[in-house]
Amino acid sequence: MRPRQRRLPLAWPLIVAAAFVGPCRAATPGDPFEGFNRKMFGIEESLDQHVFGPVSKGYRSAPSTIRTALRNWARNVGEPVVFVNDLLQGRIGTAAGTLTRFVVNSTFGVAGFIDVAKKNHLPRHDNSFGTTLGRWGVGPGPYLFLPLIGPTTVRDGFGNIADIGLDPFNYVRFNGRTEIEVASTVVEGLSDRVEGAEDLERIRQTSTDPYATLRSYFLQNRQAEVTGKPVDIDTLPDFDTAPPKAAPQPAPATAAPPATPPSASDSSAADDADANADASATADGAPDAAPDYSAGEDPAA
């Protein structure tokens, strides 16, 4: 989700108004205008449902070859801005690659409709003055959501205004310049909408608060672009829902108390019982006593 510098003039008064409006009570740090932003998000969702969505579906039904060619052309028109920001960031090698891409695609690629440079190991990358400011150490500032623009920040908003001044095409006078600017803006907007359709639909279907999830995704994605690290929506946590509660752990088993050694009295009682038992067993197993014949009794009597 990259900055849309050529769409920004359509809504830059809203950025200025949001910058001077009193901060709303924000549930999330970095979004002091949350009340305003949520209203704008609702307007954008309505426009997307009734206008942008149906138009993008019609555009998606066009042959992919035509859509790819139009997207390549629109992006080639924006390469000079990428080149200038590469230089401002001190990335000389990257800037040389961007300039080479622009020259090669503008000539051998038939005004950029064919991305010849990519086929020769010169892939395209995005860049803007908002990213330049970020690499210079400027923070993103408050988060903003604006119709026709989508998610942005105060830094990116003013940075994209600066991109208008950095675009060399704005200093070249030729017939059809306005038409090219409008056409490239429309094509880029439709291409972004088609490419982001799956992610947007996933957010709408799986998130209990699409505004909060989209905000989290955008801010992390922009931070990744500034630092040069990619971000994947599949690994993004759902920031608008509470984390699942941990399952209760079973109570630890109570250890059996150690055996108490027998006391002296218990040992004595046990010894007595054993002695009685032995005596009883001896008595039961002994033969009957012999009769006494001393009295003169006849044993046969």
C-alpha positions as CSV (number, residue, x, y, z in Angstrom):
1,M,0.0,0.0,0.0
2,R,2.1,2.9,-1.3
3,P,1.6,6.7,-1.2
4,R,-0.5,8.1,-4.0
5,Q,1.2,11.3,-4.8
6,R,-0.7,12.2,-7.9
7,R,-4.1,11.8,-6.1
8,L,-3.1,14.0,-3.2
9,P,-4.1,17.4,-4.8
10,L,-7.7,16.2,-4.9
11,A,-7.9,16.2,-1.1
12,W,-5.0,18.2,0.3
13,P,-7.5,20.8,1.9
14,L,-8.7,17.9,4.1
15,I,-5.2,17.3,5.3
16,V,-4.8,20.9,6.3
17,A,-8.2,20.9,8.0
18,A,-7.4,17.7,9.9
19,A,-4.1,19.2,11.0
20,F,-5.8,22.2,12.7
21,V,-8.9,20.4,14.0
22,G,-8.8,19.7,17.7
23,P,-7.6,16.2,18.5
24,C,-10.3,13.8,19.3
25,R,-10.2,11.3,22.1
26,A,-8.1,8.5,20.6
27,A,-8.1,4.9,21.8
28,T,-4.8,4.3,20.0
29,P,-1.6,6.4,20.3
30,G,-0.7,7.9,16.9
31,D,-4.3,8.4,15.9
32,P,-5.5,11.6,17.6
33,F,-8.0,12.3,14.9
34,E,-9.7,8.9,15.2
35,G,-13.2,10.3,15.2
36,F,-12.6,12.3,12.0
37,N,-10.8,9.4,10.4
38,R,-13.5,6.9,11.1
39,K,-16.1,9.2,9.5
40,M,-13.8,9.6,6.4
41,F,-13.4,5.8,6.4
42,G,-17.1,5.3,6.3
43,I,-17.4,7.7,3.4
44,E,-14.6,5.8,1.6
45,E,-16.3,2.5,2.2
46,S,-19.5,3.8,0.8
47,L,-17.7,5.2,-2.3
48,D,-15.9,1.9,-2.7
49,Q,-19.1,-0.1,-2.4
50,H,-21.0,1.9,-5.0
51,V,-18.3,3.4,-7.3
52,F,-14.7,2.2,-6.9
53,G,-15.5,-1.5,-6.3
54,P,-17.8,-2.0,-9.3
55,V,-15.4,0.0,-11.6
56,S,-12.4,-2.0,-10.5
57,K,-14.3,-5.2,-11.1
58,G,-15.0,-4.1,-14.6
59,Y,-11.4,-3.1,-15.1
60,R,-10.3,-6.5,-13.7
61,S,-12.3,-8.2,-16.4
62,A,-10.1,-6.6,-19.1
63,P,-7.4,-8.8,-20.5
64,S,-4.5,-9.0,-18.2
65,T,-2.1,-8.1,-20.9
66,I,-3.8,-4.7,-21.4
67,R,-4.0,-4.1,-17.6
68,T,-0.3,-4.9,-17.2
69,A,0.7,-2.6,-20.1
70,L,-1.4,0.3,-18.7
71,R,0.0,-0.2,-15.2
72,N,3.6,-0.3,-16.6
73,W,2.9,3.0,-18.4
74,A,1.5,4.7,-15.4
75,R,4.3,3.7,-13.2
76,N,6.9,4.7,-15.8
77,V,5.4,8.2,-15.7
78,G,6.2,8.3,-12.0
79,E,9.8,7.1,-12.3
80,P,11.4,10.6,-12.3
81,V,9.9,11.2,-8.8
82,V,11.4,7.9,-7.6
83,F,14.7,8.9,-9.1
84,V,14.9,12.3,-7.3
85,N,14.0,10.7,-4.0
86,D,16.7,8.0,-4.5
87,L,19.2,10.9,-4.9
88,L,17.9,12.7,-1.8
89,Q,18.4,9.6,0.2
90,G,21.9,9.2,-0.9
91,R,21.2,5.9,-2.7
92,I,23.3,6.7,-5.8
93,G,23.4,3.1,-7.1
94,T,19.6,2.7,-6.8
95,A,19.1,6.1,-8.4
96,A,21.2,5.1,-11.4
97,G,19.1,1.9,-11.7
98,T,15.9,4.0,-11.6
99,L,17.2,6.3,-14.3
100,T,18.2,3.4,-16.5
101,R,14.8,1.9,-16.0
102,F,13.1,5.1,-17.1
103,V,15.3,5.5,-20.2
104,V,15.1,1.9,-21.3
105,N,11.4,1.5,-20.8
106,S,10.6,4.9,-22.3
107,T,12.4,3.9,-25.5
108,F,12.7,0.1,-26.0
109,G,9.5,-0.4,-23.9
110,V,7.4,1.8,-26.1
111,A,6.8,4.7,-23.7
112,G,6.8,2.3,-20.7
113,F,4.0,0.0,-21.8
114,I,6.5,-2.9,-21.7
115,D,8.7,-3.3,-18.7
116,V,11.9,-4.2,-20.6
117,A,14.1,-3.2,-17.7
118,K,12.6,-5.7,-15.4
119,K,13.3,-8.5,-17.8
120,N,16.9,-7.4,-17.7
121,H,17.2,-7.6,-13.9
122,L,16.3,-4.0,-13.1
123,P,13.1,-4.4,-11.0
124,R,11.0,-1.4,-10.0
125,H,10.7,0.0,-6.5
126,D,8.5,2.7,-4.9
127,N,9.8,5.9,-3.4
128,S,8.4,9.2,-2.3
129,F,9.4,12.3,-0.3
130,G,7.5,10.9,2.6
131,T,9.9,8.0,2.7
132,T,12.8,10.4,2.3
133,L,11.6,12.3,5.3
134,G,11.3,9.1,7.3
135,R,14.9,8.1,6.4
136,W,16.0,11.6,7.5
137,G,14.6,10.8,10.9
138,V,11.2,12.6,10.6
139,G,8.4,10.7,12.5
140,P,5.2,9.8,10.7
141,G,3.0,12.2,12.8
142,P,-0.7,11.6,13.3
143,Y,-2.5,9.0,11.2
144,L,-5.0,10.3,8.7
145,F,-7.6,8.6,6.5
146,L,-9.0,10.6,3.6
147,P,-11.5,9.8,0.8
148,L,-9.8,9.2,-2.6
149,I,-6.4,9.1,-0.8
150,G,-7.0,6.3,1.8
151,P,-4.7,5.8,4.8
152,T,-1.8,8.2,5.2
153,T,0.1,10.3,7.8
154,V,0.8,14.0,8.2
155,R,4.4,13.3,7.1
156,D,3.4,11.4,4.0
157,G,0.7,13.9,3.2
158,F,3.1,16.9,3.1
159,G,5.8,14.7,1.6
160,N,3.5,13.8,-1.3
161,I,2.8,17.5,-1.8
162,A,6.5,18.0,-2.1
163,D,6.6,15.2,-4.7
164,I,4.6,17.4,-7.0
165,G,7.3,19.9,-6.9
166,L,10.0,17.2,-7.5
167,D,8.2,15.9,-10.6
168,P,10.2,17.1,-13.6
169,F,7.0,16.7,-15.8
170,N,5.5,19.6,-14.0
171,Y,8.2,21.9,-15.5
172,V,7.9,20.6,-19.0
173,R,5.3,22.2,-21.3
174,F,3.8,19.9,-23.9
175,N,0.4,19.2,-25.4
176,G,-1.6,16.6,-23.5
177,R,0.3,16.9,-20.2
178,T,-2.9,17.3,-18.2
179,E,-4.5,14.3,-19.9
180,I,-1.5,12.2,-19.2
181,E,-1.5,13.1,-15.5
182,V,-5.2,12.4,-15.2
183,A,-5.0,9.1,-17.1
184,S,-2.0,7.9,-15.1
185,T,-3.7,8.8,-11.9
186,V,-6.8,6.8,-12.8
187,V,-4.9,3.8,-14.1
188,E,-2.7,3.7,-11.0
189,G,-5.8,4.0,-8.7
190,L,-7.5,1.1,-10.5
191,S,-4.4,-1.0,-10.5
192,D,-3.9,-0.5,-6.8
193,R,-7.6,-1.3,-6.1
194,V,-7.4,-4.5,-8.2
195,E,-4.1,-5.6,-6.6
196,G,-5.3,-4.9,-3.1
197,A,-8.7,-6.4,-3.5
198,E,-7.9,-9.7,-1.8
199,D,-6.2,-8.1,1.2
200,L,-9.0,-5.6,1.6
201,E,-11.7,-8.3,1.4
202,R,-9.8,-10.4,3.9
203,I,-9.7,-7.5,6.4
204,R,-13.4,-6.8,5.9
205,Q,-14.4,-10.5,6.4
206,T,-12.1,-11.4,9.3
207,S,-11.7,-8.3,11.3
208,T,-14.2,-7.1,13.9
209,D,-12.9,-3.5,13.3
210,P,-11.7,-3.1,9.7
211,Y,-10.6,0.5,10.3
212,A,-8.3,-0.4,13.2
213,T,-6.8,-3.4,11.3
214,L,-6.2,-1.4,8.1
215,R,-4.6,1.4,10.2
216,S,-2.3,-1.2,11.8
217,Y,-1.4,-2.7,8.5
218,F,-0.7,0.6,6.8
219,L,1.5,2.0,9.6
220,Q,3.5,-1.2,9.8
221,N,3.8,-1.3,6.0
222,R,5.0,2.3,5.8
223,Q,7.5,1.7,8.6
224,A,8.8,-1.3,6.7
225,E,9.2,0.8,3.5
226,V,11.2,3.4,5.4
227,T,13.5,0.9,7.0
228,G,13.6,-1.3,3.9
229,K,12.0,-4.4,5.4
230,P,9.0,-6.1,3.9
231,V,5.8,-6.8,5.8
232,D,3.3,-9.6,5.1
233,I,-0.4,-9.2,6.0
234,D,-0.6,-13.0,6.7
235,T,1.7,-12.5,9.7
236,L,0.0,-9.3,10.9
237,P,-1.8,-9.8,14.3
238,D,-5.4,-8.7,14.6
239,F,-4.9,-5.6,16.7
240,D,-8.6,-4.9,17.1
241,T,-9.4,-8.0,19.0
242,A,-8.3,-9.1,22.4
243,P,-5.8,-11.9,22.7
244,P,-7.3,-15.3,23.5
245,K,-7.4,-16.2,27.2
246,A,-5.0,-18.8,28.3
247,A,-6.5,-22.2,29.2
248,P,-6.7,-22.7,32.9
249,Q,-3.9,-24.9,34.1
250,P,-4.8,-28.0,36.2
251,A,-3.9,-27.7,39.9
252,P,-0.7,-29.5,40.8
253,A,-1.2,-32.9,42.5
254,T,-0.7,-32.7,46.3
255,A,2.2,-34.8,47.4
256,A,1.4,-37.5,49.9
257,P,2.7,-36.7,53.4
258,P,5.9,-38.5,54.4
259,A,5.3,-41.7,56.5
260,T,5.6,-41.0,60.2
261,P,8.1,-43.3,61.9
262,P,6.5,-45.5,64.6
263,S,6.9,-44.3,68.1
264,A,8.4,-46.3,71.0
265,S,5.0,-47.1,72.5
266,D,3.7,-48.3,69.1
267,S,6.7,-50.6,68.7
268,S,6.2,-52.0,72.2
269,A,2.5,-52.7,71.5
270,A,3.4,-54.4,68.2
271,D,6.0,-56.6,69.9
272,D,3.5,-57.6,72.6
273,A,0.9,-58.5,69.9
274,D,3.5,-60.6,68.1
275,A,4.4,-62.4,71.3
276,N,0.8,-63.2,72.1
277,A,0.3,-64.4,68.6
278,D,3.3,-66.7,68.8
279,A,2.1,-68.1,72.2
280,S,-1.3,-68.8,70.8
281,A,0.1,-70.6,67.8
282,T,2.3,-72.7,70.1
283,A,-0.6,-73.7,72.4
284,D,-2.8,-74.7,69.5
285,G,-0.1,-76.9,67.9
286,A,1.2,-78.7,71.1
287,P,0.1,-82.4,71.8
288,D,-2.3,-83.1,74.7
289,A,-0.7,-83.6,78.1
290,A,0.1,-87.3,79.2
291,P,-2.2,-88.7,81.9
292,D,-0.8,-88.9,85.4
293,Y,-0.5,-92.7,86.5
294,S,1.0,-91.9,89.8
295,A,-2.4,-92.3,91.5
296,G,-2.5,-96.0,90.5
297,E,-5.1,-95.6,87.8
298,D,-5.2,-98.4,85.2
299,P,-4.6,-97.1,81.8
300,A,-6.9,-99.8,80.4
301,A,-9.7,-98.8,82.7
